[in-house]
């Protein structure tokens, strides 16, 4: 009896090959997310630093302070609640058909000043507040009485949140003062105005605008002057102090970026240095100015990394703290050829 044996063929290379799904597709290349994030962070930091450097200027600081203070005063003035003042007149006159007519002048001169206290008395305020719906404290603060000398005339004024409430309150208080009959029996008070004169007293827009302009001017001048004083000495003295604080002992030429012969002067200094020269910014926002200046100097791009001479680009004005920091971290064998104030 024969036994049949079945043999499976293998691939020619003698190995068994198993393919998994998706085999043959190229692996995806990861995107440079870290590089993009770092670039965005650097750009944001440069923008913020540039904005802060602009705000440090005295003129800009003064303008910002003027706008902020003036706007705040104007906002507070114009956002106050509406206030209306209602006024009426009270006139003292002799009582008819009385035997005390001869004493009228003396009674008026002694009694009329009491109208000021009568208008603010608790009973008068309570009745007026009940009739108008105003709070007692608010009504008491809004009542004023003005006495006209040698005339027997008193002007009563009440300030409230609306024309109707102010008018009703001044009328109620005037009626209560008349009913009190302080001048009896020699005289009596009568109401001169049947309808009170109501005017808006707040917000006073012209006054608010004037106060805002005055406050803005004071704040702007003060902030600008303070910023100018804090900036300290500018120009070459500040550069010399900053370099001395960083440990730079040799004399360093200070040049202005506005000098039309700046490129020629720097080329002369680079030739005298007889070594590759790098251009370094003292602040992030000065990087473009440094690159622009480096492009105008002799091309030593291949040697700049090993250069032991630098030209520093610093901000014009101020105490040059940034310049001192950059110069202080330079290696000891690096020579500062010049400082350009941009």
Residue frames as qw, qx, qy, qz and C-alpha x, y, z in Angstrom:
[[0.000, 0.890, 0.456, 0.000, 0.00, 0.00, 0.00],
 [0.459, 0.291, 0.010, 0.839, 1.44, 3.25, -1.15],
 [0.207, -0.759, -0.391, 0.478, 1.25, 6.45, 0.81],
 [0.376, 0.683, 0.258, 0.570, 0.81, 9.70, -1.16],
 [0.416, -0.532, -0.224, 0.703, 2.65, 12.68, 0.23],
 [0.263, 0.871, 0.299, 0.288, 1.66, 16.20, -0.80],
 [0.544, -0.268, -0.068, 0.792, 4.41, 18.81, -0.80],
 [0.128, 0.948, 0.257, -0.139, 3.66, 22.55, -0.84],
 [0.628, 0.429, 0.054, 0.647, 5.84, 24.66, -3.03],
 [0.368, -0.700, -0.173, 0.587, 7.73, 27.53, -1.49],
 [0.319, 0.934, -0.050, -0.152, 8.65, 30.76, -3.18],
 [0.780, 0.505, -0.220, 0.299, 11.86, 30.74, -5.20],
 [0.092, 0.719, -0.472, 0.502, 13.86, 32.51, -2.53],
 [0.554, -0.030, -0.793, 0.252, 13.13, 29.70, -0.10],
 [0.019, -0.099, -0.579, 0.809, 11.32, 31.85, 2.41],
 [0.039, -0.639, -0.762, -0.094, 7.69, 32.21, 3.23],
 [0.073, 0.136, 0.001, 0.988, 6.40, 35.70, 2.71],
 [0.103, -0.665, -0.726, 0.143, 3.39, 37.10, 4.59],
 [0.101, 0.339, 0.133, 0.926, 2.05, 40.49, 3.63],
 [0.052, -0.498, -0.646, 0.577, 0.09, 42.54, 6.04],
 [0.224, 0.825, 0.495, 0.157, -2.68, 44.85, 4.95],
 [0.025, -0.994, 0.009, 0.104, -1.41, 48.21, 3.84],
 [0.659, -0.386, 0.393, 0.513, 2.10, 46.92, 3.06],
 [0.525, 0.368, 0.447, 0.624, 3.73, 48.83, 0.29],
 [0.002, -0.941, -0.238, -0.241, 2.40, 52.28, 1.27],
 [0.456, 0.402, -0.320, 0.727, 5.07, 54.80, 2.05],
 [0.402, -0.542, -0.554, 0.487, 5.21, 55.99, 5.68],
 [0.040, 0.933, 0.250, 0.256, 3.87, 59.48, 6.24],
 [0.493, 0.246, -0.272, 0.789, 6.49, 62.10, 6.88],
 [0.301, -0.715, -0.507, 0.376, 5.75, 63.99, 10.12],
 [0.191, 0.866, 0.141, 0.441, 5.27, 67.72, 9.73],
 [0.466, 0.151, -0.398, 0.776, 7.79, 70.00, 11.40],
 [0.356, -0.803, -0.421, -0.225, 5.33, 71.15, 14.07],
 [0.617, -0.580, -0.166, 0.506, 8.03, 71.97, 16.59],
 [0.416, 0.020, 0.217, 0.883, 9.82, 74.26, 14.12],
 [0.075, -0.606, -0.455, -0.648, 6.60, 76.06, 13.23],
 [0.516, -0.771, -0.371, 0.033, 5.70, 76.56, 16.89],
 [0.598, -0.403, -0.035, 0.692, 9.15, 77.91, 17.70],
 [0.264, 0.250, 0.325, 0.873, 8.99, 80.34, 14.77],
 [0.257, -0.723, -0.459, -0.448, 5.55, 81.57, 15.84],
 [0.600, -0.689, -0.278, 0.297, 6.74, 82.03, 19.42],
 [0.519, -0.186, 0.102, 0.828, 9.79, 83.98, 18.29],
 [0.084, 0.454, 0.416, 0.783, 7.69, 86.19, 16.01],
 [0.410, -0.779, -0.431, -0.197, 5.22, 86.90, 18.81],
 [0.619, -0.564, -0.153, 0.524, 8.00, 87.76, 21.26],
 [0.397, 0.055, 0.230, 0.887, 9.57, 90.11, 18.71],
 [0.103, -0.628, -0.460, -0.619, 6.26, 91.85, 18.10],
 [0.532, -0.770, -0.347, 0.061, 5.62, 92.31, 21.82],
 [0.603, -0.375, -0.014, 0.704, 9.14, 93.60, 22.38],
 [0.248, 0.300, 0.331, 0.860, 8.73, 96.08, 19.51],
 [0.279, -0.748, -0.437, -0.414, 5.43, 97.35, 20.91],
 [0.614, -0.690, -0.233, 0.305, 6.93, 97.78, 24.37],
 [0.537, -0.134, 0.117, 0.825, 9.93, 99.63, 22.96],
 [0.056, 0.519, 0.380, 0.764, 7.63, 102.05, 21.13],
 [0.457, -0.779, -0.390, -0.180, 5.60, 102.64, 24.31],
 [0.656, -0.445, -0.179, 0.582, 8.80, 103.55, 26.15],
 [0.331, 0.338, 0.162, 0.866, 9.25, 106.68, 24.04],
 [0.042, -0.297, -0.448, 0.842, 8.27, 109.86, 25.92],
 [0.342, 0.103, -0.245, -0.901, 5.97, 111.19, 23.19],
 [0.532, -0.149, -0.753, -0.358, 4.13, 107.89, 22.81],
 [0.337, -0.285, -0.775, 0.453, 3.87, 107.43, 26.59],
 [0.087, 0.229, 0.249, -0.937, 2.44, 110.94, 26.93],
 [0.453, 0.017, -0.442, -0.774, -0.12, 110.36, 24.18],
 [0.502, -0.211, -0.835, -0.075, -1.22, 107.04, 25.66],
 [0.216, -0.306, -0.650, 0.662, -1.59, 108.56, 29.13],
 [0.213, 0.162, 0.007, -0.963, -3.52, 111.54, 27.75],
 [0.511, -0.078, -0.609, -0.602, -5.95, 109.32, 25.83],
 [0.466, -0.251, -0.834, 0.153, -6.51, 106.97, 28.77],
 [0.140, -0.316, -0.530, 0.774, -7.02, 109.66, 31.41],
 [0.270, 0.137, -0.138, -0.943, -9.09, 111.92, 29.17],
 [0.505, -0.128, -0.711, -0.472, -11.29, 109.03, 28.07],
 [0.377, -0.295, -0.810, 0.338, -11.78, 107.88, 31.65],
 [0.019, 0.286, 0.348, -0.893, -12.80, 111.35, 32.87],
 [0.387, 0.082, -0.358, -0.846, -15.14, 111.79, 29.90],
 [0.482, -0.176, -0.832, -0.212, -16.66, 108.35, 30.47],
 [0.255, -0.332, -0.726, 0.545, -17.24, 108.95, 34.18],
 [0.126, 0.247, 0.134, -0.951, -18.76, 112.38, 33.50],
 [0.457, 0.085, -0.440, -0.768, -21.07, 111.29, 30.73],
 [0.485, -0.156, -0.852, -0.119, -22.17, 108.02, 32.33],
 [0.055, 0.094, 0.628, -0.771, -23.50, 109.72, 35.44],
 [0.092, 0.570, 0.817, -0.004, -27.24, 109.46, 35.89],
 [0.034, 0.579, 0.310, 0.753, -29.42, 112.30, 34.66],
 [0.248, -0.460, -0.554, 0.648, -30.12, 114.96, 37.27],
 [0.015, 0.646, 0.420, 0.637, -32.79, 117.66, 36.99],
 [0.195, -0.213, -0.462, 0.838, -33.15, 120.76, 39.14],
 [0.108, -0.718, -0.582, -0.367, -36.58, 122.31, 39.80],
 [0.245, -0.064, -0.308, 0.917, -36.76, 125.88, 41.19],
 [0.151, -0.787, -0.528, -0.281, -39.52, 128.03, 42.64],
 [0.171, 0.345, -0.271, 0.882, -39.57, 131.40, 44.39],
 [0.391, -0.651, -0.630, 0.163, -41.09, 132.19, 47.79],
 [0.133, 0.484, -0.040, 0.864, -41.81, 135.83, 48.62],
 [0.279, -0.449, -0.659, 0.535, -42.51, 137.21, 52.10],
 [0.056, -0.498, -0.259, -0.826, -45.14, 139.93, 52.40],
 [0.164, -0.091, 0.541, -0.820, -46.94, 141.74, 55.22],
 [0.006, -0.419, -0.907, 0.038, -50.20, 140.23, 56.44],
 [0.129, -0.459, -0.301, -0.826, -53.24, 142.40, 55.58],
 [0.543, -0.608, -0.172, -0.553, -55.36, 143.99, 58.30],
 [0.781, -0.312, -0.433, 0.324, -53.05, 143.19, 61.21],
 [0.291, -0.955, 0.034, -0.050, -51.86, 145.36, 64.03],
 [0.737, -0.458, 0.316, 0.384, -48.38, 143.88, 63.80],
 [0.662, 0.697, 0.128, 0.243, -47.58, 145.54, 60.47],
 [0.028, -0.941, 0.314, -0.124, -45.01, 147.78, 62.12],
 [0.585, -0.529, 0.614, 0.034, -43.06, 144.73, 63.20],
 [0.900, 0.418, 0.091, -0.090, -43.02, 143.16, 59.75],
 [0.464, 0.751, -0.443, 0.157, -39.43, 144.09, 58.86],
 [0.265, -0.572, 0.712, -0.310, -38.04, 142.80, 62.13],
 [0.841, -0.012, 0.471, -0.266, -39.99, 139.53, 61.87],
 [0.831, 0.550, -0.077, -0.029, -38.81, 138.90, 58.32],
 [0.278, 0.748, -0.560, 0.222, -35.15, 139.61, 59.08],
 [0.381, -0.446, 0.733, -0.344, -35.20, 137.25, 62.08],
 [0.784, 0.084, 0.532, -0.309, -37.40, 134.47, 60.69],
 [0.723, 0.605, -0.195, -0.271, -36.55, 134.20, 57.01],
 [0.182, 0.580, -0.794, 0.017, -33.16, 132.44, 57.60],
 [0.540, -0.129, 0.762, -0.332, -35.10, 129.65, 59.32],
 [0.804, 0.424, -0.025, -0.417, -36.48, 128.64, 55.92],
 [0.384, 0.553, -0.738, -0.050, -33.18, 126.88, 55.18],
 [0.117, -0.176, 0.920, -0.332, -33.65, 124.50, 58.08],
 [0.638, 0.234, 0.413, -0.606, -37.41, 124.22, 57.57],
 [0.688, 0.475, -0.362, -0.412, -36.94, 122.94, 54.03],
 [0.462, 0.337, -0.816, 0.084, -34.75, 120.09, 55.35],
 [0.474, -0.286, 0.579, -0.598, -36.81, 119.27, 58.41],
 [0.141, -0.030, 0.989, 0.039, -37.82, 115.59, 58.79],
 [0.418, 0.496, 0.643, -0.408, -41.56, 116.25, 58.61],
 [0.420, 0.711, -0.139, -0.546, -41.33, 118.28, 55.40],
 [0.142, 0.454, -0.822, -0.312, -38.96, 115.77, 53.78],
 [0.295, 0.100, 0.938, -0.154, -41.16, 112.83, 54.85],
 [0.501, 0.601, 0.439, -0.442, -44.28, 114.29, 53.27],
 [0.378, 0.714, -0.360, -0.467, -42.49, 115.30, 50.07],
 [0.028, -0.335, 0.926, 0.172, -40.82, 111.88, 49.74],
 [0.405, 0.280, 0.836, -0.241, -44.18, 110.15, 50.16],
 [0.487, 0.702, 0.216, -0.472, -45.74, 112.36, 47.49],
 [0.394, 0.742, -0.431, -0.328, -42.93, 111.91, 44.91],
 [0.997, 0.068, -0.026, 0.011, -41.57, 108.43, 45.59],
 [0.434, 0.670, -0.470, 0.376, -38.03, 109.67, 46.22],
 [0.728, -0.242, -0.506, 0.394, -35.85, 108.34, 49.01],
 [0.340, -0.923, -0.163, 0.081, -35.57, 110.63, 52.02],
 [0.601, -0.490, 0.240, 0.585, -31.78, 110.75, 51.97],
 [0.444, 0.279, 0.489, 0.697, -31.71, 111.53, 48.25],
 [0.017, -0.847, -0.409, -0.339, -34.32, 114.24, 48.67],
 [0.475, -0.831, -0.059, 0.282, -32.52, 115.79, 51.66],
 [0.578, -0.271, 0.344, 0.689, -29.25, 115.96, 49.72],
 [0.325, 0.400, 0.537, 0.668, -31.00, 117.58, 46.76],
 [0.122, -0.899, -0.417, -0.054, -32.76, 120.42, 48.65],
 [0.445, -0.041, -0.098, 0.889, -31.22, 123.91, 48.71],
 [0.043, -0.905, -0.419, 0.051, -32.56, 127.32, 49.75],
 [0.453, 0.164, 0.032, 0.875, -31.04, 130.63, 48.61],
 [0.124, -0.823, -0.431, 0.350, -32.00, 133.84, 50.40],
 [0.384, 0.594, 0.173, 0.685, -31.83, 137.09, 48.43],
 [0.344, -0.283, -0.420, 0.791, -30.61, 139.82, 50.83],
 [0.085, 0.350, 0.199, -0.912, -32.94, 142.73, 51.71],
 [0.333, 0.026, -0.552, -0.764, -35.73, 141.48, 49.47],
 [0.642, -0.018, 0.514, -0.569, -37.77, 138.94, 51.44],
 [0.808, 0.376, -0.290, -0.348, -37.27, 136.50, 48.56],
 [0.539, -0.383, 0.750, 0.006, -36.17, 132.87, 48.94],
 [0.628, 0.413, -0.520, -0.406, -35.31, 130.56, 46.04],
 [0.743, -0.220, 0.598, -0.202, -36.07, 126.89, 46.70],
 [0.532, 0.495, -0.608, -0.320, -34.42, 124.25, 44.51],
 [0.808, -0.183, 0.533, -0.171, -34.71, 120.45, 44.49],
 [0.290, 0.515, -0.729, -0.344, -32.53, 118.10, 42.42],
 [0.785, -0.004, 0.546, -0.293, -33.92, 114.72, 41.38],
 [0.446, -0.124, 0.795, 0.393, -33.55, 111.94, 38.82],
 [0.232, 0.481, 0.722, 0.440, -36.44, 113.07, 36.60],
 [0.043, -0.270, -0.088, -0.958, -38.19, 116.35, 35.72],
 [0.556, -0.508, -0.457, -0.474, -41.53, 115.15, 37.07],
 [0.710, -0.435, -0.465, 0.299, -40.16, 114.03, 40.44],
 [0.391, -0.028, -0.179, 0.902, -38.06, 117.17, 40.87],
 [0.189, -0.362, -0.222, -0.885, -41.00, 119.43, 40.03],
 [0.649, -0.525, -0.473, -0.281, -43.40, 117.56, 42.33],
 [0.672, -0.311, -0.429, 0.518, -40.88, 117.57, 45.20],
 [0.235, 0.072, -0.115, 0.962, -40.13, 121.30, 45.01],
 [0.374, -0.436, -0.311, -0.757, -43.84, 122.10, 44.88],
 [0.716, -0.476, -0.509, -0.029, -44.61, 119.87, 47.86],
 [0.565, -0.217, -0.351, 0.714, -41.80, 121.37, 49.95],
 [0.032, 0.235, 0.061, 0.970, -42.84, 124.93, 49.02],
 [0.534, -0.510, -0.407, -0.538, -46.46, 124.23, 50.04],
 [0.723, -0.424, -0.477, 0.264, -45.28, 122.77, 53.36],
 [0.408, -0.045, -0.214, 0.887, -43.15, 125.87, 54.05],
 [0.211, -0.365, -0.198, -0.885, -46.09, 128.14, 53.32],
 [0.669, -0.495, -0.474, -0.290, -48.39, 126.10, 55.55],
 [0.615, -0.201, -0.496, 0.579, -45.88, 126.36, 58.41],
 [0.116, -0.896, -0.254, -0.346, -46.70, 130.11, 58.54],
 [0.669, -0.168, -0.297, 0.660, -43.41, 131.13, 60.16],
 [0.187, 0.239, 0.001, 0.953, -43.98, 134.86, 59.62],
 [0.381, -0.677, -0.502, -0.380, -47.39, 135.01, 61.34],
 [0.301, 0.736, 0.591, -0.136, -48.94, 137.27, 62.42],
 [0.063, -0.709, 0.149, 0.686, -46.78, 140.04, 60.85],
 [0.329, 0.526, -0.529, -0.579, -46.40, 138.47, 57.44],
 [0.865, 0.141, 0.453, -0.164, -46.90, 135.45, 55.22],
 [0.246, -0.327, 0.737, 0.537, -45.14, 133.56, 52.42],
 [0.730, 0.509, 0.228, -0.394, -46.61, 133.16, 48.98],
 [0.704, 0.018, 0.586, 0.401, -45.54, 131.14, 45.97],
 [0.121, 0.629, -0.257, -0.723, -44.27, 133.21, 43.07],
 [0.270, 0.299, -0.757, -0.514, -44.21, 130.43, 40.44],
 [0.830, 0.024, 0.189, -0.523, -47.23, 128.28, 39.79],
 [0.971, 0.225, -0.047, 0.068, -45.10, 125.90, 37.76],
 [0.586, -0.644, 0.330, 0.365, -41.48, 125.20, 38.73],
 [0.455, 0.779, -0.396, -0.171, -38.64, 125.88, 36.34],
 [0.903, -0.202, 0.366, 0.101, -36.90, 122.54, 35.59],
 [0.404, 0.786, -0.453, -0.114, -33.46, 122.30, 33.99],
 [0.966, 0.033, -0.172, 0.190, -30.98, 119.47, 33.39],
 [0.239, -0.897, 0.369, -0.055, -27.89, 119.87, 35.57],
 [0.308, -0.470, 0.817, 0.125, -26.13, 116.55, 34.97],
 [0.717, -0.216, 0.164, 0.642, -24.43, 115.27, 33.02],
 [0.120, 0.913, -0.063, -0.384, -22.95, 118.61, 31.99],
 [0.874, 0.312, 0.227, 0.297, -21.38, 117.62, 28.66],
 [0.367, 0.833, -0.158, 0.381, -19.45, 120.85, 27.96],
 [0.407, -0.774, 0.426, -0.233, -18.03, 120.82, 31.49],
 [0.909, -0.169, 0.376, 0.061, -17.18, 117.12, 31.21],
 [0.768, 0.548, 0.066, 0.326, -15.40, 117.69, 27.89],
 [0.094, 0.882, -0.287, 0.362, -13.41, 120.57, 29.36],
 [0.639, -0.602, 0.455, -0.151, -12.40, 118.52, 32.40],
 [0.943, 0.104, 0.278, 0.151, -11.42, 115.60, 30.17],
 [0.586, 0.715, -0.085, 0.371, -9.21, 117.81, 27.98],
 [0.172, -0.844, 0.386, -0.331, -7.55, 119.41, 31.00],
 [0.802, -0.396, 0.441, -0.074, -6.93, 116.04, 32.66],
 [0.899, 0.343, 0.160, 0.220, -5.59, 114.61, 29.39],
 [0.358, 0.830, -0.229, 0.361, -3.17, 117.51, 28.97],
 [0.405, -0.735, 0.471, -0.272, -1.86, 117.22, 32.52],
 [0.899, -0.168, 0.404, -0.013, -1.53, 113.44, 32.32],
 [0.813, 0.531, 0.052, 0.233, 0.17, 113.54, 28.93],
 [0.198, 0.842, -0.348, 0.361, 2.75, 116.16, 29.92],
 [0.572, -0.615, 0.485, -0.244, 3.44, 114.44, 33.24],
 [0.943, 0.009, 0.328, 0.048, 3.84, 110.98, 31.71],
 [0.698, 0.650, -0.064, 0.293, 6.06, 112.27, 28.93],
 [0.010, -0.836, 0.417, -0.358, 8.27, 114.24, 31.30],
 [0.729, -0.462, 0.474, -0.174, 8.53, 111.32, 33.72],
 [0.941, 0.226, 0.212, 0.134, 9.42, 108.93, 30.91],
 [0.488, 0.779, -0.207, 0.334, 12.03, 111.37, 29.62],
 [0.282, -0.764, 0.491, -0.308, 13.61, 111.66, 33.06],
 [0.861, -0.244, 0.436, -0.093, 13.66, 107.88, 33.51],
 [0.856, 0.500, -0.022, 0.133, 15.36, 107.37, 30.19],
 [0.646, -0.581, 0.188, 0.457, 18.45, 109.09, 31.54],
 [0.025, -0.695, 0.416, 0.586, 21.35, 110.32, 29.41],
 [0.835, 0.470, 0.283, -0.051, 21.26, 109.49, 25.71],
 [0.489, 0.823, -0.288, 0.029, 23.85, 109.23, 22.95],
 [0.615, 0.452, -0.566, 0.311, 27.54, 108.55, 23.41],
 [0.197, -0.487, 0.615, -0.588, 27.65, 109.04, 27.22],
 [0.838, -0.123, 0.283, -0.449, 25.03, 106.33, 27.70],
 [0.897, 0.342, -0.280, -0.003, 26.87, 103.99, 25.31],
 [0.326, 0.552, -0.627, 0.443, 30.16, 104.53, 27.16],
 [0.479, -0.374, 0.545, -0.578, 28.51, 103.80, 30.51],
 [0.939, 0.059, 0.087, -0.328, 26.87, 100.64, 29.15],
 [0.787, 0.434, -0.407, 0.160, 30.11, 99.31, 27.64],
 [0.064, 0.548, -0.641, 0.534, 32.06, 100.16, 30.78],
 [0.692, -0.260, 0.422, -0.525, 29.49, 98.28, 32.86],
 [0.967, 0.201, -0.031, -0.151, 29.91, 95.28, 30.52],
 [0.758, -0.439, 0.348, 0.333, 33.68, 95.29, 30.99],
 [0.673, 0.575, 0.196, 0.421, 34.69, 96.77, 27.62],
 [0.478, -0.669, -0.007, 0.568, 37.78, 98.86, 28.32],
 [0.410, -0.011, 0.413, 0.813, 39.03, 99.89, 24.87],
 [0.250, 0.418, 0.036, -0.873, 37.57, 102.98, 23.14],
 [0.364, 0.385, 0.827, 0.186, 34.60, 102.17, 20.92],
 [0.047, 0.007, -0.308, -0.950, 33.29, 104.36, 18.11],
 [0.300, 0.513, 0.694, -0.408, 29.63, 105.35, 18.33],
 [0.014, 0.006, 0.556, 0.831, 27.91, 105.93, 14.98],
 [0.492, 0.335, 0.366, -0.715, 24.40, 106.93, 13.96],
 [0.518, 0.290, 0.783, 0.186, 22.31, 104.86, 11.58],
 [0.350, 0.874, 0.305, -0.143, 21.19, 108.10, 9.93],
 [0.237, -0.691, 0.419, 0.539, 24.77, 109.00, 8.97],
 [0.753, 0.604, -0.067, -0.252, 24.99, 108.94, 5.14],
 [0.405, 0.642, -0.646, 0.080, 28.62, 107.83, 5.40],
 [0.749, -0.418, 0.422, -0.293, 27.89, 105.02, 7.86],
 [0.977, 0.193, 0.078, 0.049, 28.85, 102.22, 5.45],
 [0.553, 0.674, -0.312, 0.377, 32.15, 103.83, 4.56],
 [0.258, -0.696, 0.502, -0.444, 33.06, 104.41, 8.19],
 [0.875, -0.242, 0.364, -0.206, 32.27, 100.82, 9.11],
 [0.894, 0.407, -0.080, 0.168, 34.28, 99.49, 6.15],
 [0.255, 0.744, -0.446, 0.427, 37.25, 101.51, 7.33],
 [0.530, -0.540, 0.518, -0.400, 36.91, 100.12, 10.85],
 [0.974, 0.034, 0.199, -0.101, 36.55, 96.56, 9.51],
 [0.721, 0.580, -0.255, 0.282, 39.68, 96.97, 7.41],
 [0.024, -0.712, 0.523, -0.468, 41.54, 98.33, 10.44],
 [0.773, -0.367, 0.398, -0.330, 40.37, 95.40, 12.55],
 [0.316, 0.487, -0.790, -0.196, 41.84, 92.98, 9.97],
 [0.134, 0.029, 0.968, -0.210, 39.46, 90.23, 11.03],
 [0.201, -0.430, -0.753, -0.457, 35.95, 89.01, 10.18],
 [0.159, -0.024, 0.365, -0.917, 33.27, 91.20, 11.71],
 [0.109, -0.482, -0.864, -0.094, 29.77, 90.19, 12.77],
 [0.225, -0.310, -0.015, -0.924, 26.85, 92.59, 13.19],
 [0.266, -0.321, -0.876, 0.241, 24.79, 91.81, 16.29],
 [0.287, -0.642, -0.254, -0.664, 21.52, 93.46, 17.41],
 [0.032, 0.193, -0.671, 0.715, 21.16, 94.52, 21.03],
 [0.520, 0.174, 0.510, -0.663, 17.42, 93.82, 20.93],
 [0.500, 0.249, 0.818, 0.135, 15.22, 91.38, 18.96],
 [0.412, 0.815, 0.375, -0.163, 13.41, 94.14, 17.07],
 [0.045, 0.848, -0.371, -0.376, 16.75, 95.43, 15.74],
 [0.710, -0.080, 0.657, 0.241, 17.50, 92.15, 13.94],
 [0.610, 0.675, 0.373, 0.183, 16.40, 93.43, 10.52],
 [0.079, 0.980, -0.183, -0.018, 18.49, 96.56, 10.87],
 [0.499, -0.586, 0.608, 0.194, 21.50, 94.44, 11.79],
 [0.724, 0.208, 0.609, 0.248, 21.01, 92.14, 8.79],
 [0.439, 0.873, 0.187, 0.103, 20.60, 95.12, 6.48],
 [0.125, -0.918, 0.369, 0.072, 23.78, 96.66, 7.83],
 [0.653, -0.333, 0.647, 0.211, 25.71, 93.39, 7.56],
 [0.720, 0.494, 0.452, 0.181, 24.74, 93.08, 3.92],
 [0.298, 0.948, -0.040, 0.105, 26.46, 96.41, 3.18],
 [0.390, -0.757, 0.513, 0.106, 29.75, 95.35, 4.79],
 [0.275, 0.497, -0.789, -0.233, 32.48, 93.18, 3.21],
 [0.904, -0.056, -0.223, -0.360, 31.17, 89.65, 2.63],
 [0.092, 0.436, -0.848, 0.286, 32.68, 87.44, 5.31],
 [0.809, -0.206, -0.038, -0.550, 29.72, 85.10, 5.73],
 [0.880, 0.084, -0.463, 0.062, 31.91, 82.03, 5.78],
 [0.483, 0.211, -0.552, 0.646, 34.01, 83.40, 8.59],
 [0.330, -0.586, 0.045, -0.738, 31.41, 85.08, 10.76],
 [0.853, -0.436, -0.250, -0.142, 30.86, 82.17, 13.11],
 [0.806, -0.166, -0.207, 0.529, 34.54, 82.23, 14.04],
 [0.207, 0.734, -0.015, 0.647, 34.70, 86.02, 14.15],
 [0.541, -0.419, -0.458, 0.567, 36.27, 87.73, 17.15],
 [0.059, -0.118, -0.021, 0.991, 35.08, 91.27, 16.24],
 [0.068, 0.631, 0.772, 0.023, 31.53, 92.61, 16.35],
 [0.072, -0.209, -0.095, -0.971, 29.53, 95.70, 15.46],
 [0.013, -0.425, -0.817, 0.390, 26.62, 96.18, 17.89],
 [0.145, -0.423, -0.409, -0.795, 23.35, 97.77, 16.75],
 [0.158, -0.358, -0.705, 0.591, 21.58, 99.45, 19.68],
 [0.009, 0.817, 0.552, 0.164, 18.54, 101.62, 20.16],
 [0.243, 0.425, -0.091, 0.867, 19.12, 105.36, 20.09],
 [0.387, -0.553, 0.104, -0.730, 18.36, 106.98, 23.45],
 [0.872, -0.414, -0.174, -0.196, 17.78, 105.54, 26.89],
 [0.493, -0.730, 0.470, -0.058, 20.15, 104.04, 29.39],
 [0.556, 0.512, -0.638, -0.145, 21.30, 101.29, 27.00],
 [0.658, -0.349, 0.603, -0.285, 20.62, 98.40, 29.39],
 [0.934, 0.297, 0.172, -0.095, 20.15, 96.03, 26.44],
 [0.538, 0.727, -0.385, 0.185, 23.51, 97.05, 25.00],
 [0.231, -0.636, 0.657, -0.332, 25.20, 96.42, 28.34],
 [0.842, -0.104, 0.470, -0.245, 23.66, 92.94, 28.57],
 [0.877, 0.480, 0.003, 0.028, 24.70, 91.89, 25.04],
 [0.354, 0.754, -0.475, 0.284, 28.21, 93.29, 25.40],
 [0.458, -0.575, 0.584, -0.346, 28.56, 91.63, 28.79],
 [0.899, -0.023, 0.418, -0.130, 27.94, 88.11, 27.46],
 [0.669, 0.678, -0.306, -0.009, 30.49, 88.38, 24.64],
 [0.916, -0.127, -0.123, 0.361, 33.57, 86.17, 25.05],
 [0.432, -0.784, 0.064, 0.441, 36.61, 87.89, 26.47],
 [0.479, -0.210, 0.491, 0.697, 38.60, 87.80, 23.24],
 [0.312, 0.676, 0.577, 0.336, 35.88, 89.46, 21.16],
 [0.231, -0.196, -0.013, 0.953, 36.56, 93.08, 20.20],
 [0.241, 0.794, 0.519, -0.207, 33.68, 95.58, 19.87],
 [0.462, 0.203, 0.327, 0.799, 34.54, 97.54, 16.74],
 [0.122, -0.170, -0.087, -0.974, 31.66, 100.04, 16.81],
 [0.141, 0.467, 0.777, -0.398, 28.18, 100.71, 18.17],
 [0.048, -0.244, -0.494, -0.833, 25.52, 101.87, 15.72],
 [0.204, 0.325, 0.586, -0.713, 22.57, 103.74, 17.21],
 [0.022, -0.283, -0.762, -0.582, 19.45, 102.95, 15.16]]
